[in-house]
Each structure stands twice: as C-alpha cells, then as structure tokens.
Amino acid sequence: MDQHINTIQELYRKWVSRSATEAELEQLFRLLSDGSGLASLDALMKARWHSGAITANLTDTDLERILAAVLAKGPVNEAQESSDALAPEGAELVVAAEEREQLAAEGPQPAIPRISFWRRPLLRYAAAVLLLAIGAGWLYLRQGPMPPAPEGMEKIMPAAIAPGASKAILQLADGSVLVLDSAADGRLAEQQGATVIKKDGQVLYQGVGGQQPETIAWNTMSTPRGGQYRLVLPDGTKVWLNAVSSIRYPTRFTGGSRLVTITGEVYFETLADRARPFLVNTGTEQVVVLGTRFNVNAYAEEGSPRISLLEGMVKVDGLLLKPGQACKGQRITPTNTGQDIAWINGLFNFDNMPFEQAMRKLSRWYDVDIIYDKGIPEAQLSGEMDRNLTLQDALKGLDRMGARFRLEGRTVHVIALY
C-alpha cells in the first residue's frame, strides 16, 4: 500500500511540474480509477490548495460544470444522460459581472450537464486535478484532444508567468561580463590570485598558490528582476542575493577588514574573525560584523536600509544589535526574523505587511509592473505563500486575502480591495 501511495505522489508531482510523460499520465489515471488512491490524492490536493495554487472561488456546482464541459464529446446540451446524476436544481456558475451581462445580452444559453459529486466522489477529485492542469496551461485527456478554446479565452487565461529563478551576471575586474545562469559548471575565470568557479548553482573563489599579486581585483555580482543567486566569498562567507540586488567584493581579502558594498537585499552568513571584521556598505550605512547571520534590505524604494540580526553581533553606525532585532533609520526594534529571511526559504511572508510593500516584492520577483487603478490601498496583508507559484496562482492567493487584480501582459492592475 505504501508503494501504491508513493507512486501516486510521484506521478502527481510530475504532473504539477509538467515533466510527466504520456505513459505516466495514463498510469496516474489508472491508479485513481478504482478509487483506492483518493485518500492520497485528497492530501495532495489539500496541500496544493493551501499553497494558493488552486482558486478557492469554485463551488461544487462550478466543478461539476467544468468537468462536464471538459468530458463532453458532443454539444454540451446533448451530454446529459440521466436525471438521477444531477446536482440540485438552480445552481449557477459564478462568473464575472461583465460576463453575466454579456450572456444576458446573447439570450438563453445551452444547458450544461451537471454530474452528482455526492453519488460519484471520484469525479470531484478529477475535476480538481483538471482545474490544476488547466491552470498550468496544458491538459491531457484519454478521451481525445480538447476542443478549441472559446473566442476571447486568451484574455481570461493568459500564458502563465513563471516565478523567478537562479539568474545573475558576474562582472570581472577587466569589465567583461559572465551570464551565470547559462554558464556551465566549472572554472569561469582567473582573477588576480583567485580562480572563479561555478558549482551547484553558486559561484565560489579558490586561492591560487604562489606569490600573490599586489593589486586586488574587484568583482560585482548582480541579479535582475526575477532572479536570485548564491555566492561564497574568498573568506568563506556565504551570500544570498535576492532579485534586483548586487554585491561588489574583492577576489581576496587583505588588510584589517573585509569590505563589500551592496544594493537591494542580501543575506549573509559570515565567518567570525575579530582581527578582520566584516563590513557591509549600503551606500548610506555601514554594518560592522563579528561573525553572524544577518539580512540587509537596502532597496531604495523601501526607504532607509533595514538590517535584521538572526545570530551573533553587528553594529550599525555605532548601534549594537542583538539577535531578534532590526535596525532601520537609526532605530532598533524587535523583528520577526522568520519573515525577514522567508525569501531565502522560498516563501513570501506578508504578515502585517503594507499592501504596497507586498506588491513591490511581487514586482521584483515576477518581473512585472504594478498599476493601481483606484489609488494605492492603505491596508495590511497577512499570510504566507510559496515563491515557486506562477504569478497567476500568487494573485489568486492574494485574492483570498482580499484583493482584486487584472493582468495585462506583464502589468498587474490592482482593481480594488474588499
């Protein structure tokens, strides 16, 4: 039985990630057809639902109608077979106000068959899975190919906008630029006293033996909108760059300190070295570090840089921070460190976050522009979402938090809050 459940879970994972073969999809349908895999599928679908990947605005009646329309081989008004398989009378599919007005103007519509989910529970799960597949932009059905999408459907279901990924460029001391996301693993360059290496999705530096050159080479790593990257500095310090961020650093540290300059948002795990403190320059503030884990949010649009300390000790312009504290604008306050570094754990944490700030996070991560059709809402959000969702699924999650959106290309229109 455990092997049976594991097989369903693995096939489901491949389906969601769009990596399943046709044979694997057939195997998934076959394993679910006798109803023995419903408990496993139920757990998977609930987890997917709570991640924000499936809209919560669909009733049982909606699912019936969607499934019936997908499975119907002929005109939908001919697919009804028996009144004993119908859901209660009077249920209507919830549609947008403008769509209801258009339907009313066109007159009576063809009847759509309804399938009882009380009598045939497997179909409810099938509909949920179909909705997930449709939302991902593709669908495989053994009954045959899907009929052409109705005219105008592309406006309702635009192509999915993928989340950010490991993307960055590395500018070397001579001004040459390496595109890291397309570079193969291995040696990338030699930089005065160090070898630049890409390995397992990160860049690291290895010292070169022999006499070291007197001059120091400076490199700069930067990420675009929709990008993030990892770096190991010559002293072993681990660095995570969020989207639209940069760090400038030497290829080897010399003298009595280890200085780097950043923009955007960067998380550090530094190695303790009291003889050579680690210094972070944000352009307006300098952080003195004595072996620690901390996050620096220095996006210009977020105002003064915000330094959050998870472990160790740092000084910000002379102010000493303790773990669990943050400094912004010369003011020290308690902080939710889990929220501060949610991004390196693949999450958005919007707890008590101003709506506009949350939308800026989405803008940077999904490489989209935000337009407020009716002014910027003065509201705070609460909740957590996976950063690996498509933009459309992320907006559905925010919809459940009380927002309404309209997507045009790579522009998100904020319509209203409710």
ABEGO torsion letter per residue (X at the ends): XAAAAAAAAAAAAAAAAGABBAAAAAAAAAAAAAGAAAAAAAAAAAAAAAAGABBAABBAAAAAAAAAAAABABBAAAABABAAABBBBGBBBBBBAAAAAAAAAAEBBBBBBBBBAAABAAAAAAAAAAAAAAAAGBBBBAAEBBBBBBBGAAAABBBBBBBBBBBBBBBBAAGBBBBAAABBBEBABBBGGBBBBBBGGBBBBBBBBEBBBABBBBBBBBBBBGBBBBBBBAAGBBBBBBBGBBBBBBABBBEABBBBBBBEBBBBBBBBBAABBBBBBAGABBBBBBEBBBBBBABAAAEBBBBBBABEBBBBGGBBBBBGBBBBGGBBBBBBAAAAAAAAAGBBBABGBBAAAAAAAAAAAAGBBBBBAAEBBBBBBBEBBBAABBAAAAAAAAAAAGBBBBBBEABBBBABBX
